[in-house]
Amino acid sequence: MGEVAVCAKRTAKNKGNAMNAKTVTYEIDLKNPPPLTAAQKAELKALAAMPDAQVDTSDIPPLNEKFWENAAHGRFLKSGLFRPMKKSTTVRIDADVLEWLKNQGKGYQTRVNTILRNAMLQALHP
């Protein structure tokens, strides 16, 4: 199986005056998703044909400056929730640069990746 997404959905059932909530979890193989049903295809076609002005966004909060006040850049990367796939490669690095990286202690490859990721993010979001 390829990458797997674990999804959870809360469903509620009316029972008298009380609401009983149930969480349903399921896994989806992201590289081999199940085929869309005819109803799902029809819904997607209708949504694609709908003008943007007709899309109801009233349930989406505005992304103003207050929304971003408590945002933490890179939090998911540091917490381990976001873990990009690693890929083995060969890179030619100047000898003095490699020596400098290795002299800082164990984990020089991780430092190389961190330096490159920071440079990438800076280039993408100057």
SERO-4910 file (N, C-alpha, C, O; in steps of 0.05 Angstrom, whole numbers):
BEGIN
 pado doro    nc1    nc2    nc3   cac1   cac2   cac3    cc1    cc2    cc3    oc1    oc2    oc3
  Met    A     17    -24      0      0      0      0     18     25      0     39     25     13
  Gly    A     10     46    -14     25     71    -16     20     88      9     17     78     31
  Glu    A     20    114      4     14    133     26    -14    129     35    -33    125     19
  Val    A    -18    129     62    -45    124     73    -54    148     88    -39    160    104
  Ala    A    -79    156     83    -91    178     99   -112    165    117   -129    149    108
  Val    A   -110    171    143   -130    162    162   -149    185    167   -141    206    176
  Cys    A   -174    181    161   -194    202    163   -213    195    186   -219    172    191
  Ala    A   -223    215    199   -243    211    220   -266    230    215   -262    253    207
  Lys    A   -290    220    219   -314    237    215   -332    232    239   -338    209    246
  Arg    A   -342    254    251   -360    251    273   -389    252    262   -396    270    246
  Thr    A   -404    233    270   -432    232    262   -449    235    287   -441    225    309
  Ala    A   -471    247    285   -489    250    309   -516    238    303   -526    239    280
  Lys    A   -527    225    323   -554    213    321   -572    226    342   -564    228    365
  Asn    A   -595    234    334   -615    244    353   -626    221    369   -635    201    357
  Lys    A   -626    224    394   -638    204    412   -652    219    434   -641    226    454
  Gly    A   -678    224    429   -692    241    448   -682    269    446   -680    280    424
  Asn    A   -675    281    469   -664    308    469   -634    309    468   -622    330    463
  Ala    A   -621    285    473   -592    284    474   -581    277    446   -593    263    431
  Met    A   -557    287    441   -543    281    416   -521    261    423   -503    267    440
  Asn    A   -521    237    411   -500    218    415   -481    220    391   -489    216    369
  Ala    A   -456    226    397   -436    229    375   -420    203    372   -413    190    392
  Lys    A   -414    195    348   -398    172    342   -376    180    322   -382    194    303
  Thr    A   -352    171    327   -330    177    309   -325    152    292   -321    130    302
  Val    A   -325    156    266   -320    134    247   -292    140    234   -288    162    224
  Thr    A   -274    120    235   -248    124    223   -245    104    200   -256     82    200
  Tyr    A   -230    113    179   -225     96    157   -199    104    144   -190    126    148
  Glu    A   -187     85    129   -161     91    116   -165     91     86   -182     77     75
  Ile    A   -150    108     72   -151    111     43   -123    109     33   -105    123     42
  Asp    A   -118     91     14    -92     90      0    -91    112    -20   -105    112    -40
  Leu    A    -75    133    -15    -74    157    -31    -63    151    -59    -69    167    -78
  Lys    A    -48    130    -63    -38    124    -90    -57    107   -106    -54    103   -130
  Asn    A    -78     96    -92    -97     79   -106   -125     85    -93   -136     67    -81
  Pro    A   -135    109    -97   -161    116    -84   -184    100    -97   -182     92   -120
  Pro    A   -206     97    -82   -229     83    -94   -241    100   -116   -238    124   -116
  Pro    A   -253     87   -136   -265    102   -158   -288    119   -149   -302    112   -130
  Leu    A   -293    142   -162   -315    159   -155   -341    146   -165   -342    133   -185
  Thr    A   -362    150   -149   -388    140   -157   -400    160   -178   -389    182   -181
  Ala    A   -421    151   -191   -434    168   -211   -444    194   -198   -443    215   -209
  Ala    A   -455    192   -173   -465    215   -159   -442    234   -152   -446    259   -155
  Gln    A   -419    224   -144   -396    241   -138   -386    255   -163   -379    279   -163
  Lys    A   -385    240   -186   -377    253   -211   -396    275   -219   -387    296   -229
  Ala    A   -422    270   -216   -442    290   -223   -439    315   -205   -441    338   -215
  Glu    A   -434    311   -180   -430    334   -161   -405    350   -169   -406    374   -168
  Leu    A   -383    336   -175   -359    350   -183   -363    366   -209   -353    388   -212
  Lys    A   -378    354   -228   -383    368   -253   -400    393   -248   -395    414   -260
  Ala    A   -420    391   -231   -437    414   -224   -421    436   -210   -424    459   -215
  Leu    A   -403    428   -192   -386    447   -178   -367    461   -197   -363    485   -195
  Ala    A   -355    446   -215   -337    458   -234   -350    478   -252   -338    498   -261
  Ala    A   -376    474   -258   -391    492   -276   -401    516   -261   -409    536   -274
  Met    A   -402    515   -235   -413    537   -219   -394    561   -219   -370    558   -214
  Pro    A   -404    585   -224   -388    609   -223   -379    614   -194   -393    608   -175
  Asp    A   -355    626   -191   -344    631   -164   -363    647   -147   -365    643   -123
  Ala    A   -377    666   -159   -395    684   -144   -418    668   -131   -429    678   -112
  Gln    A   -424    645   -141   -446    629   -130   -437    609   -108   -454    597    -95
  Val    A   -411    607   -104   -401    589    -83   -406    601    -56   -398    624    -51
  Asp    A   -419    586    -38   -425    595    -11   -400    592      6   -393    569     13
  Thr    A   -388    614     14   -364    613     31   -370    624     59   -352    631     74
  Ser    A   -396    626     66   -404    638     92   -394    622    116   -392    634    138
  Asp    A   -387    597    113   -378    581    135   -347    582    138   -336    569    156
  Ile    A   -334    597    121   -304    599    122   -297    626    135   -305    647    126
  Pro    A   -282    625    157   -275    650    171   -256    666    153   -240    655    138
  Pro    A   -258    693    155   -239    710    140   -211    707    149   -206    703    173
  Leu    A   -192    708    131   -164    706    138   -152    734    140   -137    743    122
  Asn    A   -159    748    161   -149    775    166   -124    773    183   -115    752    190
  Glu    A   -113    796    190    -88    797    206    -92    784    234    -73    771    244
  Lys    A   -115    786    246   -120    774    272   -118    744    270   -108    731    289
  Phe    A   -127    732    248   -126    703    244    -97    694    246    -91    672    257
  Trp    A    -78    709    234    -50    701    232    -33    708    257    -10    701    258
  Glu    A    -44    722    277    -29    731    300    -16    707    315      7    710    324
  Asn    A    -29    685    317    -18    663    333     -7    641    315     -2    618    325
  Ala    A     -4    646    289      7    626    271     36    621    278     51    639    285
  Ala    A     44    596    275     72    588    281     84    576    256     76    554    248
  His    A    103    590    243    116    580    219    132    555    225    148    555    244
  Gly    A    128    534    210    144    510    213    136    492    237    151    473    243
  Arg    A    114    498    250    107    482    274    103    453    268    111    436    283
  Phe    A     90    447    245     85    420    239    110    404    232    112    381    238
  Leu    A    129    418    220    154    405    214    169    398    239    180    376    241
  Lys    A    169    416    259    184    411    284    170    391    302    183    376    316
  Ser    A    143    390    301    128    372    318    127    344    308    119    326    322
  Gly    A    136    340    283    136    313    272    110    306    258    108    284    248
  Leu    A     91    324    257     66    318    243     70    318    213     57    303    199
  Phe    A     87    335    203     93    336    174    121    325    170    141    336    180
  Arg    A    123    303    156    149    291    152    151    285    122    141    265    112
  Pro    A    165    303    107    168    298     79    185    273     74    202    265     90
  Met    A    179    260     51    194    236     44    223    243     38    229    264     26
  Lys    A    241    227     47    269    230     41    276    215     16    266    194     11
  Lys    A    295    226      0    303    213    -24    334    213    -25    346    234    -21
  Ser    A    345    190    -29    374    188    -30    385    200    -56    374    196    -78
  Thr    A    407    215    -54    418    228    -78    448    231    -73    458    228    -51
  Thr    A    463    238    -94    491    243    -92    495    273    -99    485    282   -120
  Val    A    509    287    -82    514    316    -87    543    321    -83    556    311    -64
  Arg    A    555    337   -101    583    345    -98    584    371    -82    572    391    -89
  Ile    A    598    370    -60    600    393    -42    630    400    -38    646    382    -36
  Asp    A    636    425    -38    664    433    -33    674    420     -8    660    419     12
  Ala    A    699    412     -8    711    397     14    710    414     40    705    403     62
  Asp    A    716    440     38    716    456     63    688    459     74    684    461     99
  Val    A    667    460     57    640    462     66    632    436     80    620    437    102
  Leu    A    639    413     69    633    387     81    647    384    108    635    374    127
  Glu    A    672    392    109    687    391    134    674    408    155    672    400    178
  Trp    A    666    432    148    653    450    167    627    437    178    622    438    202
  Leu    A    611    425    160    587    412    168    592    389    187    579    386    208
  Lys    A    612    372    180    618    349    197    630    356    223    626    343    243
  Asn    A    646    378    224    659    387    249    639    397    270    646    401    293
  Gln    A    614    401    262    594    411    281    581    387    296    564    392    313
  Gly    A    590    363    290    580    340    305    562    322    288    558    327    264
  Lys    A    551    302    301    534    283    287    510    296    274    499    316    285
  Gly    A    502    286    251    478    296    237    484    317    216    467    334    211
  Tyr    A    507    315    202    513    335    182    493    334    158    488    355    147
  Gln    A    483    310    152    464    308    130    438    323    137    425    335    120
  Thr    A    430    320    162    406    335    171    410    365    169    392    380    161
  Arg    A    435    373    176    441    402    174    441    411    145    431    433    140
  Val    A    451    395    127    450    402     98    421    406     90    414    425     76
  Asn    A    404    387     98    376    388     90    362    413    102    347    426     88
  Thr    A    369    419    127    357    443    140    366    469    126    349    487    121
  Ile    A    391    470    119    402    494    105    388    497     77    380    518     70
  Leu    A    385    474     63    372    475     37    342    481     39    332    497     23
  Arg    A    329    470     59    300    476     63    296    505     69    278    518     58
  Asn    A    313    517     87    310    545     93    315    563     69    301    583     65
  Ala    A    334    555     52    339    570     27    316    568      8    308    587     -5
  Met    A    304    544      6    280    540    -11    257    557     -1    244    570    -17
  Leu    A    251    556     25    229    572     36    233    602     32    214    616     26
  Gln    A    258    611     35    264    639     31    260    647      2    250    669     -4
  Ala    A    267    629    -16    263    635    -45    234    635    -52    225    650    -69
  Leu    A    218    616    -40    190    614    -46    174    637    -33    153    646    -45
  His    A    182    646    -10    168    667      5    187    689     13    193    692     37
  Pro    A    196    705     -6    216    726      1    204    748     18    218    767     26
***
